[in-house]
């Protein structure tokens, strides 16, 4: 083998080594890019999940409340086992009105939430006798939502300012303002106004 042939062979080996090195670097780069792409995809999914959780938290803490009804105290308007959404912003620029169905913290135990109907407004005198509710001496017309009579004699109750007197629609089986130690729901304890029932059927309020 001549010197030129030897030099040519060495040069070819160098070229082969350089090409192999380039190929190795290319494969490493592709592998690294694949890893980056996988990590980027994972981070994208994680970001979507985090954003979804934050949105859900915002909706449930600021906009709506999801309530499941554990008793028949609002029968027949709301049945035991029904589920409904309440609008947390309903009273941002207004106050509860008579007849509204509200979700609130139970005055005798603020860890519990109740659903009842607003009957007495701040400053009003509420009495129950002759199978009906009386507001400031006037018989209250509840035919729009009540199909049973209100038995018993209760009151008179003078509703404090910034507070409300509430009753369940099922007057024969409702633990409400008539029986509580702290009989009135303060406006700060009202969480939301009942918006609509989505289970077991759909009904707006």
Buried (B, 14 or more C-beta within 10 A) or exposed (E): EEEEEEEEEEEEEEEEEEEEEEEEEEEEEEEEEEEEEEEEEEEEEEEEEEEEEEEEEEEEEEEBBEBEBEBBBBBEBBBEEBEBBBBBEBBEEEEBEBEBBBBBBBBEEEEEBBBBBBBBBBEBBBBBBEEBBBBEEEEBEBEEEBEBEBEEEBBEBEBEEEBBBBBBBBBEEBBBBBEBEEBBBBBEBBBBBBBEBEEEEEEEB
